[in-house]
Amino acid sequence: MVKKKEDEIPQWVTDEIQNAKFKKPEEQKKSGYILEFYYEDNKLDAQLYDAVEDGRHIVTMEVPKTIKMDDLLKGEVYEFVFDQHKAPLSKKVSEFLEKEKEIDMKAIYQFDLKSLELLDVGSNESTDDVEE
């Protein structure tokens, strides 16, 4: 006999999440830096200075084939232009996740990188504040 795990998510919740319908994407422009590359999935993790809609500062973005990840640098400041896709979850699923899993999630988000530009932030910072 197979025991049901307590931490298992019910099939109806999984089905809704996997079949979520995304609304029309909204273009975002935010600065931040690259934390990690996922070459096999063509994705990257970015730390953004300003949070996205759900409050997160770290997002995983799909990288188009037109952008060569080998040319990008971790830790350098970029201005990211990306599409934010949002798929709202039903009240039933949101309440289940909150009560049973302590996850506050009202929607699923997907981020598609469109372009990015390396910002030269170090050259204009002043060191005049240092007293000798």
CNS distance restraints for C-alpha pairs under 8 A (distance, minus, plus):
assign (resid   4 and name CA) (resid   8 and name CA) 7.41 0.50 0.50
assign (resid   9 and name CA) (resid  13 and name CA) 6.66 0.50 0.50
assign (resid   9 and name CA) (resid  14 and name CA) 6.78 0.50 0.50
assign (resid  10 and name CA) (resid  14 and name CA) 6.50 0.50 0.50
assign (resid  11 and name CA) (resid  15 and name CA) 5.93 0.50 0.50
assign (resid  12 and name CA) (resid  16 and name CA) 6.30 0.50 0.50
assign (resid  13 and name CA) (resid  17 and name CA) 6.30 0.50 0.50
assign (resid  13 and name CA) (resid  93 and name CA) 5.98 0.50 0.50
assign (resid  14 and name CA) (resid  18 and name CA) 6.05 0.50 0.50
assign (resid  15 and name CA) (resid  19 and name CA) 5.99 0.50 0.50
assign (resid  16 and name CA) (resid  20 and name CA) 5.75 0.50 0.50
assign (resid  16 and name CA) (resid  89 and name CA) 7.52 0.50 0.50
assign (resid  16 and name CA) (resid  93 and name CA) 7.88 0.50 0.50
assign (resid  17 and name CA) (resid  89 and name CA) 7.37 0.50 0.50
assign (resid  17 and name CA) (resid 108 and name CA) 7.58 0.50 0.50
assign (resid  20 and name CA) (resid  87 and name CA) 5.70 0.50 0.50
assign (resid  20 and name CA) (resid  88 and name CA) 7.42 0.50 0.50
assign (resid  20 and name CA) (resid  89 and name CA) 7.26 0.50 0.50
assign (resid  20 and name CA) (resid 108 and name CA) 7.64 0.50 0.50
assign (resid  21 and name CA) (resid  87 and name CA) 5.32 0.50 0.50
assign (resid  21 and name CA) (resid  88 and name CA) 7.68 0.50 0.50
assign (resid  22 and name CA) (resid  85 and name CA) 5.97 0.50 0.50
assign (resid  22 and name CA) (resid  86 and name CA) 5.23 0.50 0.50
assign (resid  22 and name CA) (resid  87 and name CA) 4.20 0.50 0.50
assign (resid  22 and name CA) (resid  88 and name CA) 7.64 0.50 0.50
assign (resid  23 and name CA) (resid  85 and name CA) 6.38 0.50 0.50
assign (resid  23 and name CA) (resid  86 and name CA) 5.72 0.50 0.50
assign (resid  23 and name CA) (resid  87 and name CA) 6.05 0.50 0.50
assign (resid  24 and name CA) (resid  85 and name CA) 6.72 0.50 0.50
assign (resid  24 and name CA) (resid  86 and name CA) 7.83 0.50 0.50
assign (resid  25 and name CA) (resid  83 and name CA) 5.56 0.50 0.50
assign (resid  25 and name CA) (resid  84 and name CA) 5.32 0.50 0.50
assign (resid  25 and name CA) (resid  85 and name CA) 4.57 0.50 0.50
assign (resid  25 and name CA) (resid  86 and name CA) 7.13 0.50 0.50
assign (resid  26 and name CA) (resid  83 and name CA) 5.42 0.50 0.50
assign (resid  26 and name CA) (resid  84 and name CA) 5.14 0.50 0.50
assign (resid  26 and name CA) (resid  85 and name CA) 6.58 0.50 0.50
assign (resid  27 and name CA) (resid  81 and name CA) 7.05 0.50 0.50
assign (resid  27 and name CA) (resid  82 and name CA) 5.69 0.50 0.50
assign (resid  27 and name CA) (resid  83 and name CA) 4.45 0.50 0.50
assign (resid  27 and name CA) (resid  84 and name CA) 6.14 0.50 0.50
assign (resid  28 and name CA) (resid  80 and name CA) 7.91 0.50 0.50
assign (resid  28 and name CA) (resid  81 and name CA) 5.73 0.50 0.50
assign (resid  28 and name CA) (resid  82 and name CA) 5.38 0.50 0.50
assign (resid  28 and name CA) (resid  83 and name CA) 6.07 0.50 0.50
assign (resid  28 and name CA) (resid  84 and name CA) 6.77 0.50 0.50
assign (resid  29 and name CA) (resid  79 and name CA) 6.81 0.50 0.50
assign (resid  29 and name CA) (resid  80 and name CA) 5.62 0.50 0.50
assign (resid  29 and name CA) (resid  81 and name CA) 4.53 0.50 0.50
assign (resid  29 and name CA) (resid  82 and name CA) 6.56 0.50 0.50
assign (resid  30 and name CA) (resid  48 and name CA) 6.59 0.50 0.50
assign (resid  30 and name CA) (resid  49 and name CA) 7.32 0.50 0.50
assign (resid  30 and name CA) (resid  50 and name CA) 6.72 0.50 0.50
assign (resid  30 and name CA) (resid  79 and name CA) 5.67 0.50 0.50
assign (resid  30 and name CA) (resid  80 and name CA) 5.39 0.50 0.50
assign (resid  30 and name CA) (resid  81 and name CA) 6.73 0.50 0.50
assign (resid  31 and name CA) (resid  48 and name CA) 5.82 0.50 0.50
assign (resid  31 and name CA) (resid  49 and name CA) 6.10 0.50 0.50
assign (resid  31 and name CA) (resid  50 and name CA) 7.51 0.50 0.50
assign (resid  31 and name CA) (resid  77 and name CA) 6.82 0.50 0.50
assign (resid  31 and name CA) (resid  78 and name CA) 5.53 0.50 0.50
assign (resid  31 and name CA) (resid  79 and name CA) 4.16 0.50 0.50
assign (resid  31 and name CA) (resid  80 and name CA) 5.78 0.50 0.50
assign (resid  32 and name CA) (resid  46 and name CA) 6.73 0.50 0.50
assign (resid  32 and name CA) (resid  47 and name CA) 5.41 0.50 0.50
assign (resid  32 and name CA) (resid  48 and name CA) 4.17 0.50 0.50
assign (resid  32 and name CA) (resid  49 and name CA) 5.33 0.50 0.50
assign (resid  32 and name CA) (resid  77 and name CA) 5.36 0.50 0.50
assign (resid  32 and name CA) (resid  78 and name CA) 5.61 0.50 0.50
assign (resid  32 and name CA) (resid  79 and name CA) 6.54 0.50 0.50
assign (resid  32 and name CA) (resid  80 and name CA) 7.44 0.50 0.50
assign (resid  33 and name CA) (resid  46 and name CA) 5.61 0.50 0.50
assign (resid  33 and name CA) (resid  47 and name CA) 5.40 0.50 0.50
assign (resid  33 and name CA) (resid  48 and name CA) 6.64 0.50 0.50
assign (resid  33 and name CA) (resid  74 and name CA) 6.72 0.50 0.50
assign (resid  33 and name CA) (resid  75 and name CA) 5.31 0.50 0.50
assign (resid  33 and name CA) (resid  76 and name CA) 5.51 0.50 0.50
assign (resid  33 and name CA) (resid  77 and name CA) 4.74 0.50 0.50
assign (resid  33 and name CA) (resid  78 and name CA) 5.74 0.50 0.50
assign (resid  34 and name CA) (resid  44 and name CA) 7.06 0.50 0.50
assign (resid  34 and name CA) (resid  45 and name CA) 5.99 0.50 0.50
assign (resid  34 and name CA) (resid  46 and name CA) 4.47 0.50 0.50
assign (resid  34 and name CA) (resid  47 and name CA) 6.28 0.50 0.50
assign (resid  34 and name CA) (resid  73 and name CA) 7.04 0.50 0.50
assign (resid  34 and name CA) (resid  74 and name CA) 4.80 0.50 0.50
assign (resid  34 and name CA) (resid  75 and name CA) 5.63 0.50 0.50
assign (resid  34 and name CA) (resid  76 and name CA) 7.01 0.50 0.50
assign (resid  34 and name CA) (resid  77 and name CA) 7.80 0.50 0.50
assign (resid  35 and name CA) (resid  44 and name CA) 7.48 0.50 0.50
assign (resid  35 and name CA) (resid  45 and name CA) 5.40 0.50 0.50
assign (resid  35 and name CA) (resid  46 and name CA) 5.50 0.50 0.50
assign (resid  35 and name CA) (resid  47 and name CA) 6.51 0.50 0.50
assign (resid  35 and name CA) (resid  74 and name CA) 5.81 0.50 0.50
assign (resid  35 and name CA) (resid  75 and name CA) 6.52 0.50 0.50
assign (resid  36 and name CA) (resid  44 and name CA) 5.62 0.50 0.50
assign (resid  36 and name CA) (resid  45 and name CA) 5.13 0.50 0.50
assign (resid  36 and name CA) (resid  46 and name CA) 7.33 0.50 0.50
assign (resid  36 and name CA) (resid  74 and name CA) 6.97 0.50 0.50
assign (resid  37 and name CA) (resid  42 and name CA) 7.87 0.50 0.50
assign (resid  37 and name CA) (resid  43 and name CA) 6.27 0.50 0.50
assign (resid  37 and name CA) (resid  44 and name CA) 4.48 0.50 0.50
assign (resid  37 and name CA) (resid  45 and name CA) 6.55 0.50 0.50
assign (resid  37 and name CA) (resid  69 and name CA) 7.56 0.50 0.50
assign (resid  38 and name CA) (resid  42 and name CA) 5.81 0.50 0.50
assign (resid  38 and name CA) (resid  43 and name CA) 5.06 0.50 0.50
assign (resid  38 and name CA) (resid  44 and name CA) 5.65 0.50 0.50
assign (resid  39 and name CA) (resid  43 and name CA) 6.55 0.50 0.50
assign (resid  39 and name CA) (resid  69 and name CA) 7.62 0.50 0.50
assign (resid  42 and name CA) (resid  62 and name CA) 6.23 0.50 0.50
assign (resid  42 and name CA) (resid  63 and name CA) 5.47 0.50 0.50
assign (resid  42 and name CA) (resid  64 and name CA) 7.47 0.50 0.50
assign (resid  42 and name CA) (resid  65 and name CA) 7.89 0.50 0.50
assign (resid  43 and name CA) (resid  60 and name CA) 6.60 0.50 0.50
assign (resid  43 and name CA) (resid  61 and name CA) 5.43 0.50 0.50
assign (resid  43 and name CA) (resid  62 and name CA) 4.56 0.50 0.50
assign (resid  43 and name CA) (resid  63 and name CA) 5.20 0.50 0.50
assign (resid  44 and name CA) (resid  60 and name CA) 5.54 0.50 0.50
assign (resid  44 and name CA) (resid  61 and name CA) 5.43 0.50 0.50
assign (resid  44 and name CA) (resid  62 and name CA) 6.84 0.50 0.50
assign (resid  44 and name CA) (resid  63 and name CA) 7.02 0.50 0.50
assign (resid  45 and name CA) (resid  58 and name CA) 6.69 0.50 0.50
assign (resid  45 and name CA) (resid  59 and name CA) 5.60 0.50 0.50
assign (resid  45 and name CA) (resid  60 and name CA) 4.36 0.50 0.50
assign (resid  45 and name CA) (resid  61 and name CA) 6.31 0.50 0.50
assign (resid  46 and name CA) (resid  58 and name CA) 5.55 0.50 0.50
assign (resid  46 and name CA) (resid  59 and name CA) 5.51 0.50 0.50
assign (resid  46 and name CA) (resid  60 and name CA) 6.37 0.50 0.50
assign (resid  46 and name CA) (resid  61 and name CA) 7.42 0.50 0.50
assign (resid  47 and name CA) (resid  57 and name CA) 5.59 0.50 0.50
assign (resid  47 and name CA) (resid  58 and name CA) 4.46 0.50 0.50
assign (resid  47 and name CA) (resid  59 and name CA) 6.75 0.50 0.50
assign (resid  48 and name CA) (resid  57 and name CA) 4.97 0.50 0.50
assign (resid  48 and name CA) (resid  58 and name CA) 6.13 0.50 0.50
assign (resid  48 and name CA) (resid  59 and name CA) 7.80 0.50 0.50
assign (resid  49 and name CA) (resid  57 and name CA) 6.63 0.50 0.50
assign (resid  50 and name CA) (resid  57 and name CA) 6.51 0.50 0.50
assign (resid  51 and name CA) (resid  55 and name CA) 5.13 0.50 0.50
assign (resid  51 and name CA) (resid  56 and name CA) 5.18 0.50 0.50
assign (resid  51 and name CA) (resid  57 and name CA) 4.57 0.50 0.50
assign (resid  52 and name CA) (resid  56 and name CA) 5.68 0.50 0.50
assign (resid  52 and name CA) (resid  57 and name CA) 6.50 0.50 0.50
assign (resid  59 and name CA) (resid 111 and name CA) 7.48 0.50 0.50
assign (resid  60 and name CA) (resid 110 and name CA) 7.95 0.50 0.50
assign (resid  60 and name CA) (resid 111 and name CA) 6.73 0.50 0.50
assign (resid  61 and name CA) (resid 110 and name CA) 7.34 0.50 0.50
assign (resid  61 and name CA) (resid 111 and name CA) 4.81 0.50 0.50
assign (resid  61 and name CA) (resid 112 and name CA) 5.31 0.50 0.50
assign (resid  61 and name CA) (resid 113 and name CA) 5.80 0.50 0.50
assign (resid  62 and name CA) (resid 111 and name CA) 6.27 0.50 0.50
assign (resid  62 and name CA) (resid 112 and name CA) 4.71 0.50 0.50
assign (resid  62 and name CA) (resid 113 and name CA) 5.79 0.50 0.50
assign (resid  63 and name CA) (resid  67 and name CA) 6.70 0.50 0.50
assign (resid  63 and name CA) (resid  69 and name CA) 7.96 0.50 0.50
assign (resid  63 and name CA) (resid 112 and name CA) 6.53 0.50 0.50
assign (resid  63 and name CA) (resid 113 and name CA) 5.38 0.50 0.50
assign (resid  63 and name CA) (resid 114 and name CA) 7.60 0.50 0.50
assign (resid  64 and name CA) (resid 112 and name CA) 7.76 0.50 0.50
assign (resid  64 and name CA) (resid 113 and name CA) 6.79 0.50 0.50
assign (resid  64 and name CA) (resid 114 and name CA) 7.08 0.50 0.50
assign (resid  67 and name CA) (resid 115 and name CA) 7.69 0.50 0.50
assign (resid  68 and name CA) (resid  72 and name CA) 7.28 0.50 0.50
assign (resid  76 and name CA) (resid 118 and name CA) 7.27 0.50 0.50
assign (resid  76 and name CA) (resid 119 and name CA) 7.88 0.50 0.50
assign (resid  77 and name CA) (resid 118 and name CA) 6.11 0.50 0.50
assign (resid  77 and name CA) (resid 119 and name CA) 5.58 0.50 0.50
assign (resid  77 and name CA) (resid 120 and name CA) 7.53 0.50 0.50
assign (resid  77 and name CA) (resid 121 and name CA) 7.18 0.50 0.50
assign (resid  78 and name CA) (resid 116 and name CA) 6.24 0.50 0.50
assign (resid  78 and name CA) (resid 117 and name CA) 5.28 0.50 0.50
assign (resid  78 and name CA) (resid 118 and name CA) 4.38 0.50 0.50
assign (resid  78 and name CA) (resid 119 and name CA) 5.23 0.50 0.50
assign (resid  79 and name CA) (resid 116 and name CA) 5.43 0.50 0.50
assign (resid  79 and name CA) (resid 117 and name CA) 5.19 0.50 0.50
assign (resid  79 and name CA) (resid 118 and name CA) 6.52 0.50 0.50
assign (resid  79 and name CA) (resid 119 and name CA) 6.68 0.50 0.50
assign (resid  80 and name CA) (resid 113 and name CA) 7.13 0.50 0.50
assign (resid  80 and name CA) (resid 114 and name CA) 7.80 0.50 0.50
assign (resid  80 and name CA) (resid 115 and name CA) 6.19 0.50 0.50
assign (resid  80 and name CA) (resid 116 and name CA) 4.46 0.50 0.50
assign (resid  80 and name CA) (resid 117 and name CA) 6.74 0.50 0.50
assign (resid  81 and name CA) (resid 113 and name CA) 6.21 0.50 0.50
assign (resid  81 and name CA) (resid 114 and name CA) 5.55 0.50 0.50
assign (resid  81 and name CA) (resid 115 and name CA) 5.20 0.50 0.50
assign (resid  81 and name CA) (resid 116 and name CA) 5.88 0.50 0.50
assign (resid  82 and name CA) (resid 111 and name CA) 6.43 0.50 0.50
assign (resid  82 and name CA) (resid 112 and name CA) 5.33 0.50 0.50
assign (resid  82 and name CA) (resid 113 and name CA) 4.23 0.50 0.50
assign (resid  82 and name CA) (resid 114 and name CA) 4.95 0.50 0.50
assign (resid  82 and name CA) (resid 115 and name CA) 6.88 0.50 0.50
assign (resid  83 and name CA) (resid 111 and name CA) 5.66 0.50 0.50
assign (resid  83 and name CA) (resid 112 and name CA) 5.08 0.50 0.50
assign (resid  83 and name CA) (resid 113 and name CA) 6.48 0.50 0.50
assign (resid  83 and name CA) (resid 114 and name CA) 7.02 0.50 0.50
assign (resid  84 and name CA) (resid 109 and name CA) 6.80 0.50 0.50
assign (resid  84 and name CA) (resid 110 and name CA) 5.93 0.50 0.50
assign (resid  84 and name CA) (resid 111 and name CA) 4.82 0.50 0.50
assign (resid  84 and name CA) (resid 112 and name CA) 6.70 0.50 0.50
assign (resid  85 and name CA) (resid 109 and name CA) 5.49 0.50 0.50
assign (resid  85 and name CA) (resid 110 and name CA) 4.99 0.50 0.50
assign (resid  85 and name CA) (resid 111 and name CA) 6.24 0.50 0.50
assign (resid  86 and name CA) (resid 107 and name CA) 6.49 0.50 0.50
assign (resid  86 and name CA) (resid 108 and name CA) 5.78 0.50 0.50
assign (resid  86 and name CA) (resid 109 and name CA) 4.71 0.50 0.50
assign (resid  86 and name CA) (resid 110 and name CA) 6.66 0.50 0.50
assign (resid  87 and name CA) (resid 107 and name CA) 5.38 0.50 0.50
assign (resid  87 and name CA) (resid 108 and name CA) 5.11 0.50 0.50
assign (resid  87 and name CA) (resid 109 and name CA) 6.44 0.50 0.50
assign (resid  88 and name CA) (resid 106 and name CA) 6.11 0.50 0.50
assign (resid  88 and name CA) (resid 107 and name CA) 4.08 0.50 0.50
assign (resid  88 and name CA) (resid 108 and name CA) 6.36 0.50 0.50
assign (resid  89 and name CA) (resid  93 and name CA) 6.38 0.50 0.50
assign (resid  89 and name CA) (resid  94 and name CA) 6.36 0.50 0.50
assign (resid  89 and name CA) (resid 105 and name CA) 7.97 0.50 0.50
assign (resid  89 and name CA) (resid 106 and name CA) 5.48 0.50 0.50
assign (resid  89 and name CA) (resid 107 and name CA) 4.96 0.50 0.50
assign (resid  89 and name CA) (resid 108 and name CA) 7.17 0.50 0.50
assign (resid  90 and name CA) (resid  94 and name CA) 6.24 0.50 0.50
assign (resid  90 and name CA) (resid 106 and name CA) 7.65 0.50 0.50
assign (resid  91 and name CA) (resid  95 and name CA) 5.98 0.50 0.50
assign (resid  91 and name CA) (resid 106 and name CA) 7.73 0.50 0.50
assign (resid  92 and name CA) (resid  96 and name CA) 6.19 0.50 0.50
assign (resid  93 and name CA) (resid  97 and name CA) 6.18 0.50 0.50
assign (resid  94 and name CA) (resid  98 and name CA) 6.19 0.50 0.50
assign (resid  94 and name CA) (resid 104 and name CA) 7.19 0.50 0.50
assign (resid  94 and name CA) (resid 105 and name CA) 5.89 0.50 0.50
assign (resid  94 and name CA) (resid 106 and name CA) 5.50 0.50 0.50
assign (resid  95 and name CA) (resid  99 and name CA) 6.00 0.50 0.50
assign (resid  96 and name CA) (resid 100 and name CA) 5.62 0.50 0.50
assign (resid  96 and name CA) (resid 101 and name CA) 7.40 0.50 0.50
assign (resid  97 and name CA) (resid 101 and name CA) 5.00 0.50 0.50
assign (resid  97 and name CA) (resid 102 and name CA) 6.17 0.50 0.50
assign (resid  97 and name CA) (resid 103 and name CA) 5.27 0.50 0.50
assign (resid  97 and name CA) (resid 104 and name CA) 6.82 0.50 0.50
assign (resid  97 and name CA) (resid 105 and name CA) 7.10 0.50 0.50
assign (resid  98 and name CA) (resid 102 and name CA) 4.46 0.50 0.50
assign (resid  98 and name CA) (resid 103 and name CA) 4.75 0.50 0.50
assign (resid  98 and name CA) (resid 104 and name CA) 5.30 0.50 0.50
assign (resid  98 and name CA) (resid 105 and name CA) 7.37 0.50 0.50
assign (resid  99 and name CA) (resid 103 and name CA) 7.85 0.50 0.50
assign (resid 121 and name CA) (resid 125 and name CA) 7.07 0.50 0.50
